Structure formats: C-alpha cells, structure tokens
C-alpha cells in the first residue's frame, strides 16, 4: 500500500517538472522574439525562424501531452490498485475481528470446561473416599456375615439335638407308659427346658451381632421384611434402611439417633474419615451433643480445626433447631463458588477444610489465614461475596455468569456479577486483551460495588495497564463510572479523599492478630461470640471510626448494608507486604 502511494506521488512530480520545463522554454523563446533584429537579420528570415521554432514547440507540446496522458493512465492504474488493496485490507481486518470474537468465545468455553473438570475431579475424590469406606464396611459386613453363618450352623446343630431329644422323649413315653405319674412329670419338665434354652441362646446371638437400630423388633417367624437382614444380605448389613432414612428425617431428634445413624450422617457430611473412631466412642446422638470441644480431638481424632468447627456448627444447629439456608450448601458447592468469585487457587485448601455454606457464614479472619488466604484484597473479595450471599438468603444460583439482555445494568444487578461476567464486561468495553488478567484476582460484582476503596485505579492496576497509557486508563475510568453509577462514584471519591484513608493495594497482606498481656485479663469476661472476628457478620450495618477518623456511611447500593473494615482492631492486622 505504501509503495503504491509512493509511485503515484513520483508520477505526479514528473508531470509537474515537465510542465515547468516547457514553460521555461516558451518563456525563453518569447524573450528572444521581443528583441530587435541583430546582425542585419531581415524580418522574413526572422519570421521563418520563428515558424520553425513554433513547429518545434508544437511537436514538443504534443510529445509532452502524450507523456502526460501516459502518466495519467499510470496514475489511474495505481489508484485502482490502491482501491483493490484497500478492499483487501478491510476484508482482512474483518476476518481478524471475527477471529478475535471466536477466540473470545473459545476462551469462555475453556473456562467453563475447566470449572466442570475441577468440579468432576472433586466429585471423583469424594466418590473414591466413599468407595474406600464402602469397601471397609463391606469387609466388616462379610466378617459379621461369616460369624452369623457359624452361629447359624451352631443353632442348626442345637435344633438337630432338640429334635433328637424330642424323638427320644416320645420313644421314652411310649416305652414307659406304666411309670408312676411323678416320674412322667419330671420327664416333661426336663424336655420343656430344652426349647426354652435353645430359644434364649438364639436371641442372645442375634442381639449381639445385629445393629442397635434393629434390636427389640419382634417379627413373626414366617414374616418377610424387605430390606431386612438375612443370610444373603451381604454388604447391606452395615447400613440398614432404618438408619439411612432416619438420618434425613429431621423430625427425629438428633439425640435419639443410633450409632449407625450418626456414622452415616458423618459420611454424608464429608467427615467420613472419623467414622471408625466415632463408632467406638458414640452410643447415640446425645453423646455428640453433650461432648466438649476437646472430646472431638481426643475421642474422634479430629485434629483439623476447621473440621471441629464444622462439626460444632452442625451440632449447634441440631440443638437450636434453627433452620439456616446456608446449611443446604455443601463443600462441593463452595469450590464452585470460589470459581465464580475469581479465587480458584484456594479450592484445594477449602476442600481439604470441608468448608460449606454454614462455615462461610461464620468464617473468621484466622480461618482464612489457616486456609492460606493472606492477601487483603482476597479477604475483601470473600467478604463481599459472603455479603452478597446474605442479601440473597444463600441462594446457590444468585451469581450471574453470562451476559443477559440488559444494556445498562443497574448497580443492584452488577453486584451479582461473577468474575467471568466482569471479564465479559471488559470485552464489551473494548478491553478484551486485558480481561484474562482478572483470573485469580478475586474481582467480582460484589467487590466492585460494595468495597469503597475499589476504584478504576485499582482495576487498572489488576489489569496490568501501564500508567503511561493515560488514554486507556481514562477510557476504563469512564466505563467504570457508568457501570457503578454516579452516586457510588462520588462516594468512592469522598472516601478516597477522607483523612486517614488507606489506599487499597494488590500487595497488602493480612497479619494474624497478636494479643498482648493486657488482653488476657478480659478473656474470661467476654463471651465466645464477642471473640469471634467474623469476616462478614450478619449485622454489618454499624459504623465506627477508622484510625480515629469518622466517615460518612458508604451506601453503595440502596438497601444493601455497607461492609467496610470499620473495626479499629481489624485495621491493625492489615499491613504492607513484607
């Protein structure tokens, strides 16, 4: 394209140069003609000479005209070639744009598939754990079944002896019909004791090896019970239908659950690795309800602090009989929730800690530090995401992962955006090349709207937009303002300009709180609820001074409670990266 334009310009310059040369020649001829005759030249000779000059000039003009026409043809050819190359360039740009859109859609599908693969991997791990526990239970059931078969053989042997005694008794009665009545009564008494002893021994054997849930059930000898215990039951001896159904029957008090029901509930609750020790210690559900926290570690072998907390929260829910929506979200859902809020790097730690919805509701700063979450920005991301769950009553489908039909979304809709939805918004505002930088950043709609320190500068920093690209940052700031709304933008600006404001950085770390000697005297006076430093308390509408400076409440979205770091004690935990 550049060479074509260069050739056209060169042709135009050549034509202009030839025209100027012709004008100079004509001007010289004219000046010669204006002079008076020299050296005795007659007018006739001069006229002849001028006519010859005229003919030569006409010839030169015709030659130059032909050259100009040839150059014009070249220019027209070059212009047509230029138009053709311009058309090719436009078509190439259109193909490039289509390729970029297809690549963006492929990246979106790749993210979805990666999330599904991680979800399936976690499901596979859980199924493998359940399979391992199932193999153990099957082995135990086979051992118990073998013992039952041995006892059955003994019982059959006793029954044979009983029938032999009866036959011998009948033969004795036939032979000794003439004996005195007293001797006959003694024989009847001795023969009657044999079936009584045999029946008592059989009941003792069955009560020793049947689960507690089946003891005390009196069935008729010929009565058949579907799903009950029989000689060919196999692995079904470990979990009876009664125990499996009663675990999910919330009408039955937890204190009345049997040992097998409690163990089955632990497996369903994600704590199946502690079932063996629990079966040796627990008699019923009341054992767990009346246990102390140190008993869980001593008797059940629960060394993991989050596993103990998970069990304590569940037992507290059974004790208070308060139905919490967060209890319906298991630890598998939490791992997918981490994908949605843009923190997939912590999925392994959360899955290992069996963090479920109820634990999210009562998550503390120390819990996050134990889960290897040390970034202050990631703490705020989890905090805002939990607040969004509170507002939506722990609806598992409250976050939006795909763009909808809305063109100008309101802040109340943006607050429900997932990390992937924010990346789609960046592609919509012509920042597709920077969108992949938000993976693993923890940026979602709740953080953008609810955190007053999160501004367009913070987003530009996370997107790795260089500071020298001022036009690009200005474009991002304009799009960010239209996204969060004018009121939220003004409040963010006021908060940023307030005295004592600590700017939000991507490198700040959260440090564990260190208690001095003066704090130990107050520990006995404070209740455990006051000691809990929840990430997102249920009542987060209060406002206190930060670093000794009072601020006006940040509303963010009307009707939503602000969730700021307004506690002075918590501010002491945040420090720069060491």
DOFIDO-312758 format. One record per residue (C-alpha): x, y, z. Coordinates in steps of 0.02 Angstrom, whole numbers, plus 50000, padded with zeros to 5 digits. Each point is the difference from the previous one (the first is absolute). Layout:
// DOFIDO-312758
XYZ/...
This chain:
// DOFIDO-312758
500005000050000/501405012150043/500944995949838/498465003649895/499765017050079/501855003549976/499924995849812/498485011249977/500885014650083/501574997449892/498965000249839/499135016150051/501705008150036/500674995049828/498505007849912/500195016150097/501875000649959/499704997849813/498675013650000/501175012050087/501394995949874/498825003649854/499505016650076/501835005050017/500334995849816/498505010049942/500515014750108/501754999949925/499304999449824/498885014550038/501445010550068/501034996549844/498575005249888/499815016550092/501775005449959/500385010749847/500834992149849/501864997950023/501404998149873/498935006249855/498684986050015/498505004049893/498224998250056/499704986249875/501424989850071/499405003450174/498244994649955/500664984149924/501014996350154/498535003350113/498884988649898/501304986350017/500085003150185/498114999350007/499964983349912/501324993250117/499025006450148/498404992249936/500924983849980/500685001250177/498265004250066/499274984749914/501394989250071/499735006950173/498124997749982/500274981849957/501124998150151/498705008450111/498664988349935/501124985150031/500355005950177/498135002650026/499674982249946/501324994250123/499215010450138/498274992749965/500744982450003/500875003650164/498405007250074/499014984649950/501364989050074/499945010650158/498124997750013/500214981249976/501314998850137/498915010850114/498564987949972/501144985450041/500585008950158/498205002850056/499554981849970/501564994650096/499535011150147/498244992850000/500714982350001/501155004850144/498525007050098/499024984049971/501504989850054/500155010350160/498164997350040/500144981349970/501564999250108/499075009350139/498574987749992/501234985550002/500835007250155/498305001350084/499624981949957/501734995150062/499665008550168/498344991050014/500794983349958/501405003050125/498715003650135/499044984249955/501604989750001/500485006450173/498234996550062/500074982449929/501724997250078/499325004750170/498514988749972/501194986149952/501015002550159/498424999350105/499414984449910/501704991850025/499925003950186/498244993150009/500574984649903/501444997350123/498805001350147/498794988749907/501354986949976/500425000850185/498174998350047/499814985749876/501484991050077/499295002250174/498314994249938/500774984449926/500874996350165/498365002350094/499104989549870/501274986150021/499765000450187/498124999749977/500184984849888/501044991350134/498705003950132/498644994349882/500904983449980/500104998750190/498165004150014/499594987049868/501044987550098/499055004450158/498364998349906/500544982749944/500424995550178/498325006850053/499094989349872/501014984850055/499535003550182/498175001549950/500054983649904/500864991450146/498735007850118/498564993449897/500814982849994/500265000750187/498175004750027/499444985349894/501134987850092/499615006350174/498125002949996/499854989750156/501205010650105/499375009650151/499275017549967/501385008650097/501364993349884/499005005249845/499865017750067/501885000850024/500274994449819/498805013449936/500895013650098/501724995149935/499384999049819/499165017250010/501625008450057/500934995049840/499035011149876/499995014350127/501904999650015/500214998549812/498875014949966/500865010650133/501724995949927/499415004549824/499315016850059/501645003750088/501004996349842/498885010949891/500035014750122/501904999450011/500285001949812/498525010249938/500135019149993/499215009550142/498675007049885/499304982549972/500024993950179/498344998250084/499054997049838/498884984850018/499574992049835/498994984649971/501004984449950/499214999749826/499905018949976/501105006949858/500685017750011/500695007849840/501735007050025/500224991450167/501414988850058/500154982749926/501364987549963/500285006549821/499925018450044/501875003249972/500575018150020/498255005950044/500334994950180/501035015650031/498705013449958/498224994650033/498545009049917/499485006450169/501645008850031/500095007449824/498245007150006/500115006350177/501565010249962/498985011149884/498454999650109/500165016650090/498464996350104/501034987650100/501055009050132/501874998349973/500214994150179/498984984449957/501044995049849/500904983450014/501854997249979/499804994549818/498915014849960/501285012150071/501414991549903/498985000649840/499655018450027/501875003450024/500374991649833/498675010249912/500665015750085/501754997749929/500824993650160/500064981649956/501824998150052/499485001250183/498654986549993/501064985750069/500475008950161/498255007350014/499224982749992/501084994650147/499565015250106/498235005649959/498484990950069/498705011849924/499805018049944/499945006450178/501834995150020/500505013049870/498795013250065/500684998950177/501844998749949/501275013750030/501085007049858/501544991050066/499044983549995/499885001249810/501895000149987/500294987150136/498644987349961/499695002549814/501775005049948/499475016449917/501635009849993/499455012149863/499285015850084/498805003549857/499324982350009/499655002750185/499175016649962/498944992049864/499414986550122/499665012650139/498965011149885/498984985249942/499704994050178/499515017650052/498735000049858/499284983650065/499925006950176/499165016549956/498924992049864/500245016049899/499874997149813/501365009649909/500025001349811/501894999650003/499974982150066/499314994149832/501635004649910/501314986150012/501885001349980/499924994849817/498925015249962/501245011350091/501394994749880/498925005249852/499595016250091/501875003750011/500074998349811/498585012549983/500815013350110/501684998149912/501014990850133/500234982449931/501764998850072/499274996750174/498854985749949/501164986350064/500195008250172/498125003050018/499624982249944/501264993050123/499205010250139/498254994149944/499405018150001/498135000349965/498675013649996/499745000450188/501875002150028/500035014549875/498695008650107/501114998450155/501705001649915/501305010150096/501625008849953/501024986450085/499054986849901/500485008449837/501815001350056/499964981450041/499344997049823/501555009049931/499015015749951/501185014150049/499635013549870/498985014650065/499145001849831/499504981650003/499325002150178/498925014449939/499454989849849/499414985550109/499205012350121/498995008749864/499524983349921/499354993550167/499025016250022/499194997249829/499514982550061/499245007850157/498985012249895/499384986149886/499624988450148/501364987849947/499214996349833/501264988549912/499565007449830/500075018650044/501605003849902/499865003649815/501314991949889/499375005249827/499485016749923/498145002649998/498895011149894/500325015550105/500955013849911/500225012050145/500064989150156/499595008050166/501164998450152/498784987750079/500284988849849/501885002949991/500184994550181/499504982449946/501314998749862/501274986050010/501835001849954/499664993049827/498585012549974/501185014450043/501224993449870/498594999849872/499635018250044/501845004449967/499864992049828/498425009949967/500905016650037/501444995849881/501234993950132/500024981849947/501904998750000/500065004350186/498524989250054/501024983950032/501005009450133/498484999150116/500144981150019/500434996150179/499835018350052/498404998150102/499115014249907/498124997749988/498485011250002/499825000150189/501795006150024/499795013649868/498405007050075/500164996950187/501845004050033/500235019150005/501884998949974/499814990249838/500125012949860/500465000749817/501825002350050/499934983750098/499234991249850/501325007249883/501354993950119/499254982449999/499865000349810/501855004749986/499635015549896/501615010550000/499855017350082/500675008449842/498464994349902/498965014550062/498694999049862/499684981750036/499855003250186/498835014649967/498914988849892/499964986950139/499545013450128/498545006049892/499354982249977/500214996550186/499025015750047/498564995349885/500014982550074/499935004150186/498945015749983/500295018350038/499534999250184/501154985550039/501415008549904/499805016050103/499984990350163/501554990249949/500865016449960/499485007750166/500624984750091/501665000849908/500225018450043/499584997550184/501335002650131/500854984150057/499524990549843/501054984549967/500034996749811/499614982549941/501524991349925/500254983049921/501504995750109/499315003450174/499964985050116/498924995650150/500984995650156/499334989750145/499495010150151/501244999550143/499275001350175/501005009150133/500034996050185/498645012850034/498764990249894/500084984050104/499115007850149/498485003649892/499844983049919/498954992550139/498825014850001/499614999249814/498864987249923/500584988749858/498885009449877/500905016250038/501684991749973/499504994049828/500705011649868/498824995649858/500495004749823/498235005549962/498875000950154/498144998449974/499695017550070/501275010549905/499085016349997/500925008450142/501295013449975/501495004150106/501525011049981/501494993949904/501705005250063/499175013250107/499085008249854/498124999149976/499294997749825/498305001549924/499214983049966/500334993049827/498354994149929/500604992849835/498304993249952/498415005950083/499304986850116/501664990750022/501025001150158/501775006949985/501364987450043/501515010450034/501524996750108/499345011750135/500664990950151/501585008050069/500654983350063/499874992249829/500925014649920/501524995750105/500114983349910/500255007749828/501755005049952/501095001849846/500804985149922/501584995450090/
